[in-house]
Amino acid sequence: MASTQLNSQLTRLRKQPDKLQLYHDLIQQQLTNKFIEVVEGDNHKSDHYLPHHAVLIDSVTTTVRIVFNCSAKLKADSLSLNDCLQTGPSLTQRLQDVLLRLLRSGIFAYTADISRAFLRVGLQETDRDFTKFLWVKDPQDPNSDVITYRFASVLFGATSSPFLLQTTLDTHLKKSLSPYKAEISNNLYVDNFQGTTND
C-alpha cells in the first residue's frame, strides 16, 4: 500500500515540479534535522510502512505539507498504526479558556509557536520501525532507488502524539526555574502560546 501510494504521489507531483522539489526538500530537511533516519538494508517487503501524500496549502510560508496516514489499513480487518497506539488522556488546555484569559488580561497581545513541535519529541529506538516510510533518492528520475526512512521523533498524525507532546512540555515546564513557567503553562494550546502585557 505504501509503495502504491508512493508511485501515485510521484506521478501526481511530477506534473508540478516545483511542488515535487519542495516535498523532496522537506524530507531532506527532516533528515538533516535528525527527525528521520535512513533504514539501512531494508528490503521494502516486511514490517509496517506508513503511506504519505502531499497536501497543497495556499500559504506564503508553507505551500506543501507531508501528511502521514497513521490510520491506513492494508485490509478492512487489519490494524492501522493508530489502532495499536494508546491515545492517553487529553492534557491540552481548553481553547476557550486560553482565549478568555487572552481577552480579559493585558492591553497588548502576543503569540509564539513551537516550530515542528511533535518532531522535537524523541521516539524510542524500539518503536521507530513502526514509523517507516518510503521515498526516492531522486524524485525527478522515474528509475530512482527507493529509500526506507523511519522517524526518530514523534510524528504528526499518530493518535498518541498530542499526549506525548503535552506531557513532555508539562514535564519541562514543571522542572523549569523560569518565573514565567506558570504563565507559559496556562496560556499554551498544543504548540501555540498566547500572552498579554500592559506595555
Backbone bond lengths (Angstrom), bond angles and torsions (degrees), N, CA, C in turn:
res aa  C-N    CA-C-N  psi(-1)  N-CA   C-N-CA  omega(-1)  CA-C   N-CA-C  phi
1 M - - - 1.458 - - 1.530 110.52 -
2 A 1.334 115.75 -44.80 1.474 119.18 179.48 1.520 110.96 -64.44
3 S 1.328 116.67 -37.10 1.459 120.79 178.84 1.528 111.33 -67.82
4 T 1.322 116.44 -41.99 1.469 120.91 177.67 1.523 110.67 -63.12
5 Q 1.331 116.26 -43.35 1.465 121.23 178.78 1.531 110.34 -63.25
6 L 1.332 116.52 -39.96 1.466 120.87 178.07 1.531 110.74 -59.67
7 N 1.334 116.25 -47.83 1.464 119.99 -178.45 1.528 112.43 -63.50
8 S 1.329 117.34 -41.87 1.466 119.47 179.18 1.528 110.97 -69.68
9 Q 1.323 116.12 -34.59 1.468 120.85 177.72 1.526 110.45 -64.11
10 L 1.324 116.02 -45.28 1.467 120.25 179.27 1.523 111.35 -64.32
11 T 1.327 117.15 -41.40 1.468 120.84 177.94 1.522 110.51 -59.66
12 R 1.328 115.89 -44.15 1.468 120.46 -179.17 1.519 111.44 -67.43
13 L 1.334 117.22 -46.18 1.461 120.93 -175.82 1.530 112.91 -73.27
14 R 1.318 117.31 -25.70 1.476 118.78 178.65 1.518 111.59 -66.10
15 K 1.323 117.01 -17.47 1.468 120.94 175.14 1.528 111.12 -79.08
16 Q 1.334 116.22 -12.87 1.465 122.96 177.13 1.533 107.91 -129.95
17 P 1.320 118.03 77.24 1.469 121.71 -173.00 1.529 114.59 -53.77
18 D 1.334 117.54 -34.45 1.468 119.67 179.95 1.532 110.66 -66.67
19 K 1.337 117.51 -39.88 1.473 121.56 178.54 1.531 110.33 -69.44
20 L 1.331 116.24 -38.62 1.465 120.69 178.06 1.520 110.14 -61.22
21 Q 1.329 116.30 -43.04 1.466 119.85 179.76 1.531 110.64 -65.70
22 L 1.334 117.29 -40.59 1.464 120.54 177.10 1.521 111.36 -61.10
23 Y 1.326 116.53 -42.78 1.468 122.22 178.76 1.528 110.29 -60.44
24 H 1.332 115.08 -48.27 1.472 120.86 178.51 1.534 110.70 -61.48
25 D 1.323 116.08 -43.07 1.472 120.67 179.76 1.526 111.42 -62.56
26 L 1.341 117.28 -37.54 1.467 120.43 177.61 1.525 111.17 -62.11
27 I 1.316 116.55 -42.82 1.467 119.77 178.68 1.525 110.21 -66.02
28 Q 1.323 117.40 -41.76 1.469 120.71 178.61 1.521 111.47 -65.44
29 Q 1.335 116.29 -36.17 1.463 120.72 177.35 1.531 110.96 -65.52
30 Q 1.337 116.52 -40.71 1.469 119.86 177.46 1.525 110.73 -65.21
31 L 1.329 116.67 -34.87 1.463 120.74 176.93 1.530 110.57 -67.45
32 T 1.329 116.63 -44.71 1.468 121.43 178.47 1.527 111.14 -61.28
33 N 1.345 116.68 -39.46 1.467 121.24 -179.93 1.524 113.30 -80.02
34 K 1.341 116.79 0.03 1.465 123.86 179.22 1.524 112.92 64.28
35 F 1.339 116.55 26.79 1.465 121.05 172.63 1.531 109.46 -78.80
36 I 1.335 116.01 -27.15 1.457 122.21 175.65 1.518 108.02 -129.68
37 E 1.338 115.63 166.04 1.458 120.42 178.31 1.526 109.60 -144.51
38 V 1.333 115.81 155.01 1.458 121.43 178.02 1.521 108.66 -77.32
39 V 1.339 116.06 137.92 1.464 121.35 174.77 1.525 106.66 -97.09
40 E 1.314 116.16 111.63 1.469 121.04 -177.70 1.529 110.45 -77.91
41 G 1.323 116.38 140.75 1.460 121.75 173.90 1.514 114.98 70.10
42 D 1.327 118.58 20.46 1.458 121.21 179.52 1.532 109.04 -80.31
43 N 1.342 116.77 135.82 1.464 119.29 -177.30 1.527 113.61 -95.58
44 H 1.335 117.61 3.56 1.471 124.27 177.07 1.525 112.64 61.64
45 K 1.315 117.95 20.23 1.459 119.52 -176.74 1.529 113.19 -120.30
46 S 1.308 118.56 -17.88 1.462 119.70 -176.99 1.521 109.79 -124.84
47 D 1.295 115.30 173.67 1.461 123.06 179.08 1.526 111.76 73.92
48 H 1.303 114.53 -166.99 1.464 122.00 -175.16 1.526 109.60 -108.07
49 Y 1.330 116.17 132.92 1.463 121.21 178.79 1.521 109.00 -126.68
50 L 1.315 116.06 139.24 1.461 120.96 179.69 1.528 110.22 -92.24
51 P 1.327 117.48 126.26 1.461 118.40 171.29 1.535 108.92 -72.78
52 H 1.305 116.30 152.27 1.476 120.01 178.79 1.515 109.40 -144.80
53 H 1.317 114.68 157.63 1.458 119.82 178.70 1.520 109.76 -152.10
54 A 1.323 114.64 165.31 1.462 121.21 -179.33 1.516 110.21 -90.28
55 V 1.313 115.02 138.89 1.461 121.39 168.54 1.518 105.24 -113.80
56 L 1.318 115.75 121.13 1.461 121.14 -179.62 1.517 108.54 -86.79
57 I 1.323 116.05 128.18 1.457 122.36 -174.58 1.520 109.49 -118.20
58 D 1.315 115.92 137.56 1.458 121.12 176.77 1.527 108.29 -88.48
59 S 1.336 115.24 81.50 1.459 121.53 -175.87 1.519 108.94 -142.94
60 V 1.315 115.78 150.71 1.462 120.35 179.35 1.528 110.57 -72.12
61 T 1.338 117.11 -39.79 1.467 120.69 -174.87 1.520 113.49 -88.56
62 T 1.328 118.67 -35.28 1.464 122.24 -177.36 1.519 108.86 -131.27
63 T 1.330 117.26 113.66 1.460 119.75 179.93 1.531 111.92 -103.94
64 V 1.334 116.76 -19.98 1.457 121.48 178.67 1.525 108.41 -133.78
65 R 1.314 115.33 135.32 1.466 120.99 175.23 1.519 107.92 -127.51
66 I 1.336 116.36 139.52 1.461 121.18 177.02 1.525 107.97 -92.08
67 V 1.331 115.76 126.75 1.459 121.17 178.96 1.521 108.06 -113.98
68 F 1.332 115.59 122.82 1.463 122.08 176.66 1.517 108.36 -97.63
69 N 1.321 115.74 126.72 1.454 121.07 -175.45 1.526 110.28 -90.74
70 C 1.323 115.94 89.73 1.467 121.84 -179.79 1.528 111.74 -77.85
71 S 1.316 117.71 -6.51 1.471 121.88 177.71 1.528 112.25 -100.17
72 A 1.327 116.83 2.37 1.466 120.65 -178.87 1.521 110.59 -66.92
73 K 1.343 114.92 137.39 1.467 122.20 177.61 1.513 108.90 -120.65
74 L 1.320 115.58 137.82 1.460 120.45 178.50 1.522 110.71 -66.37
75 K 1.335 115.82 -41.95 1.465 122.32 176.64 1.521 107.53 -136.48
76 A 1.317 116.30 165.44 1.463 121.39 -177.38 1.525 112.32 -58.31
77 D 1.338 117.48 -34.21 1.460 120.04 -176.88 1.533 113.16 -97.37
78 S 1.338 118.05 5.81 1.467 120.40 178.03 1.522 110.23 -91.37
79 L 1.315 115.66 170.19 1.465 121.33 -177.66 1.526 110.44 -101.17
80 S 1.310 115.33 144.19 1.465 120.79 172.58 1.526 108.17 -92.52
81 L 1.323 116.87 171.02 1.464 120.06 175.30 1.524 109.83 -59.61
82 N 1.329 117.56 -44.20 1.466 120.54 -179.72 1.519 113.09 -62.24
83 D 1.334 117.28 -30.57 1.467 120.37 176.70 1.523 111.68 -64.74
84 C 1.323 116.80 -25.27 1.466 121.78 -175.56 1.527 113.26 -96.74
85 L 1.313 117.47 -3.26 1.467 121.26 -177.77 1.527 110.95 -102.65
86 Q 1.317 115.08 145.64 1.460 119.14 172.00 1.519 108.30 -85.57
87 T 1.318 115.33 132.37 1.457 120.31 -178.29 1.518 111.39 -71.21
88 G 1.313 117.10 -37.57 1.456 121.31 -175.41 1.517 109.79 79.34
89 P 1.334 116.83 162.60 1.466 119.36 179.96 1.522 111.06 -69.84
90 S 1.316 115.99 154.46 1.459 120.13 176.79 1.527 109.13 -76.33
91 L 1.316 116.20 118.76 1.468 121.85 178.36 1.524 111.24 -106.79
92 T 1.314 116.14 -0.26 1.465 121.48 -176.81 1.520 109.80 -73.81
93 Q 1.328 116.12 134.95 1.464 121.08 176.19 1.524 109.61 -60.13
94 R 1.296 116.37 152.64 1.459 119.01 174.89 1.526 107.96 -72.89
95 L 1.321 115.70 131.79 1.460 121.22 -176.51 1.524 111.24 -58.87
96 Q 1.327 117.02 -40.58 1.467 118.94 -178.86 1.531 111.42 -63.32
97 D 1.334 118.19 -33.94 1.466 120.18 177.68 1.523 111.35 -66.27
98 V 1.337 115.48 -42.96 1.470 120.11 179.09 1.529 109.97 -63.74
99 L 1.328 117.36 -43.45 1.468 121.05 -178.96 1.528 112.02 -68.61
100 L 1.330 117.75 -38.28 1.470 120.09 177.91 1.527 111.42 -64.26
101 R 1.332 116.91 -40.61 1.477 119.64 176.60 1.527 110.00 -63.05
102 L 1.318 116.10 -38.58 1.462 120.79 179.34 1.531 110.77 -62.39
103 L 1.322 116.66 -42.69 1.466 121.08 -176.74 1.529 112.91 -76.42
104 R 1.311 118.01 -24.57 1.473 120.86 -173.69 1.518 114.04 -97.82
105 S 1.312 118.92 -8.71 1.461 118.63 -177.42 1.511 111.24 -105.41
106 G 1.315 120.62 -135.31 1.456 124.53 -167.50 1.526 117.93 -48.52
107 I 1.318 114.55 172.80 1.470 122.04 -177.59 1.529 111.79 -77.23
108 F 1.332 116.23 -40.77 1.466 121.31 -175.79 1.524 110.49 -106.72
109 A 1.314 115.27 135.86 1.467 120.76 178.34 1.521 109.97 -103.00
110 Y 1.312 116.22 148.05 1.462 121.74 173.31 1.521 108.39 -144.18
111 T 1.310 115.58 155.40 1.459 120.50 -178.04 1.523 110.35 -132.13
112 A 1.296 114.99 160.14 1.464 122.15 175.43 1.521 107.76 -146.90
113 D 1.315 115.17 160.97 1.455 120.71 -177.80 1.526 108.31 -141.62
114 I 1.328 116.49 138.99 1.463 120.41 174.01 1.527 106.47 -86.11
115 S 1.313 116.83 110.62 1.466 119.26 -177.20 1.523 110.51 -67.40
116 R 1.322 115.38 134.89 1.466 122.90 178.51 1.526 111.09 49.32
117 A 1.313 116.19 48.52 1.466 122.27 -171.19 1.528 113.36 -55.33
118 F 1.326 117.74 -49.34 1.467 119.79 -177.90 1.525 110.98 -61.80
119 L 1.321 116.01 -39.88 1.461 120.53 -177.57 1.526 112.88 -68.47
120 R 1.315 117.71 -13.00 1.463 121.41 -179.56 1.531 112.59 -88.30
121 V 1.345 116.08 -0.84 1.462 121.12 176.70 1.523 107.28 -102.87
122 G 1.320 116.85 120.05 1.462 121.26 -176.50 1.518 113.13 -68.22
123 L 1.318 115.13 152.21 1.459 122.52 178.32 1.528 108.35 -111.27
124 Q 1.326 116.15 134.48 1.463 120.49 179.62 1.525 110.43 -55.35
125 E 1.311 116.69 143.26 1.461 122.70 178.68 1.536 111.49 -54.97
126 T 1.318 117.37 -39.17 1.472 121.49 -176.92 1.528 112.79 -69.64
127 D 1.321 118.14 -17.51 1.466 121.68 -178.12 1.527 113.41 -99.89
128 R 1.301 117.30 -7.65 1.465 120.51 -171.23 1.527 114.35 -68.04
129 D 1.333 118.01 -32.33 1.470 119.68 -178.03 1.521 113.00 -66.57
130 F 1.310 117.97 -15.46 1.459 120.80 177.05 1.527 111.88 -81.61
131 T 1.316 116.37 -4.62 1.468 120.99 -178.49 1.526 111.76 -116.07
132 K 1.313 116.77 25.50 1.471 120.26 179.15 1.523 110.48 -67.84
133 F 1.325 115.34 149.35 1.464 121.19 172.19 1.524 109.39 -149.81
134 L 1.301 115.65 161.51 1.461 121.84 -176.06 1.527 111.43 -107.38
135 W 1.313 115.57 141.78 1.460 122.64 171.68 1.515 107.54 -151.21
136 V 1.306 117.73 169.34 1.463 121.63 -176.35 1.529 110.97 -105.94
137 K 1.321 114.25 155.41 1.462 120.30 179.61 1.520 110.94 -66.12
138 D 1.342 116.09 -45.72 1.458 121.74 179.54 1.529 108.44 -129.23
139 P 1.328 118.29 102.93 1.466 120.29 -174.81 1.531 114.12 -65.90
140 Q 1.336 117.77 -18.51 1.468 120.61 178.85 1.526 111.60 -78.27
141 D 1.331 116.98 -22.19 1.462 122.42 -175.57 1.533 109.98 -94.38
142 P 1.344 118.21 115.51 1.464 120.88 -179.77 1.535 113.74 -62.83
143 N 1.335 117.52 -18.43 1.467 121.28 -179.88 1.530 112.51 -105.50
144 S 1.301 116.59 17.36 1.465 121.20 -176.54 1.530 111.78 -65.11
145 D 1.325 115.43 149.72 1.467 121.10 175.97 1.524 110.36 -66.25
146 V 1.330 114.66 143.10 1.464 120.98 175.60 1.525 107.86 -89.47
147 I 1.320 115.93 132.85 1.463 122.66 179.74 1.526 108.45 -112.37
148 T 1.327 116.30 139.68 1.461 120.95 174.06 1.518 108.54 -97.01
149 Y 1.329 115.37 127.92 1.458 122.51 173.76 1.523 107.94 -114.52
150 R 1.313 115.97 164.89 1.463 120.72 170.31 1.522 107.80 -146.49
151 F 1.303 115.40 155.99 1.456 120.13 -179.65 1.521 110.96 -78.04
152 A 1.316 115.57 138.41 1.461 122.46 172.30 1.524 108.72 -103.50
153 S 1.319 115.36 1.93 1.456 122.00 -178.86 1.526 109.61 -139.52
154 V 1.306 115.12 171.04 1.459 121.62 179.36 1.524 108.26 -68.39
155 L 1.323 116.89 137.57 1.453 118.68 -177.19 1.522 111.98 -109.28
156 F 1.301 115.18 148.96 1.454 122.04 176.37 1.523 107.90 -70.02
157 G 1.311 116.96 128.17 1.460 121.04 -179.37 1.512 113.16 117.43
158 A 1.326 116.98 -20.12 1.465 120.44 175.67 1.526 108.26 -80.28
159 T 1.311 116.50 137.75 1.463 121.30 -174.33 1.531 113.26 -63.08
160 S 1.317 117.31 -24.63 1.466 121.32 -179.29 1.530 113.06 -87.20
161 S 1.332 117.75 -10.72 1.469 121.07 -173.06 1.527 114.59 -60.49
162 P 1.351 120.19 -43.74 1.470 118.30 179.07 1.524 113.20 -59.73
163 F 1.338 116.87 -41.69 1.469 119.95 177.89 1.524 110.77 -63.65
164 L 1.341 117.14 -45.42 1.464 120.78 -178.28 1.525 111.52 -62.79
165 L 1.324 116.82 -40.50 1.466 120.06 177.85 1.525 110.53 -64.95
166 Q 1.335 116.44 -49.17 1.459 119.57 -175.26 1.525 112.19 -65.67
167 T 1.322 117.82 -40.94 1.461 119.46 179.73 1.527 111.56 -67.77
168 T 1.346 116.77 -31.99 1.468 120.90 175.60 1.526 110.45 -67.13
169 L 1.337 116.29 -45.96 1.469 120.19 178.36 1.529 110.68 -62.04
170 D 1.332 116.86 -45.67 1.471 120.92 -179.88 1.523 111.03 -60.14
171 T 1.326 117.19 -42.61 1.467 121.69 -179.80 1.525 110.73 -61.47
172 H 1.336 116.51 -46.71 1.468 119.39 -178.83 1.528 111.95 -69.17
173 L 1.320 117.34 -36.87 1.464 119.84 178.69 1.531 111.20 -67.17
174 K 1.326 117.86 -38.11 1.470 120.85 178.34 1.523 111.52 -64.91
175 K 1.340 116.53 -34.75 1.472 120.91 -179.76 1.529 112.21 -80.96
176 S 1.319 116.94 -16.40 1.464 121.70 -173.91 1.528 111.85 -66.30
177 L 1.318 115.82 147.01 1.459 122.25 175.17 1.526 111.19 -98.61
178 S 1.310 117.12 4.13 1.461 121.56 -177.75 1.522 111.19 -66.76
179 P 1.342 117.47 137.49 1.469 119.59 175.89 1.537 111.90 -69.67
180 Y 1.324 117.70 -9.80 1.470 122.21 -177.81 1.530 112.86 -99.71
181 K 1.338 117.41 4.67 1.464 118.79 -172.62 1.524 112.56 -62.99
182 A 1.335 119.03 -36.35 1.474 120.66 178.85 1.526 109.91 -68.24
183 E 1.323 117.08 -41.35 1.464 120.74 178.98 1.533 110.56 -62.97
184 I 1.322 116.19 -43.31 1.461 119.77 178.83 1.524 109.99 -63.40
185 S 1.309 116.64 -48.46 1.468 121.41 -178.09 1.521 112.11 -59.87
186 N 1.327 117.32 -42.26 1.464 121.77 -177.00 1.523 113.53 -74.05
187 N 1.318 117.75 -20.33 1.460 120.97 -174.43 1.523 113.53 -117.92
188 L 1.326 115.36 21.23 1.453 120.98 179.76 1.521 109.24 -103.25
189 Y 1.326 116.26 125.29 1.454 121.87 175.57 1.523 107.51 -118.44
190 V 1.311 117.06 106.80 1.461 125.36 -171.80 1.528 108.03 55.73
191 D 1.334 119.22 -104.71 1.466 120.66 -179.88 1.525 112.22 -113.46
192 N 1.339 116.47 14.55 1.466 121.45 -178.00 1.524 110.74 -113.28
193 F 1.322 115.48 134.39 1.471 121.48 179.09 1.520 108.73 -113.96
194 Q 1.329 116.46 135.50 1.457 122.31 174.09 1.518 107.57 -125.10
195 G 1.324 116.89 121.60 1.457 120.46 -179.88 1.514 112.12 -130.82
196 T 1.317 116.02 168.74 1.468 121.02 177.47 1.519 110.25 -134.62
197 T 1.312 114.32 158.28 1.463 121.31 176.36 1.514 108.23 -149.36
198 N 1.317 117.32 159.15 1.471 121.16 -179.77 1.524 111.55 -96.77
199 D 1.298 119.20 -5.28 1.471 119.87 178.86 1.527 109.79 -135.99
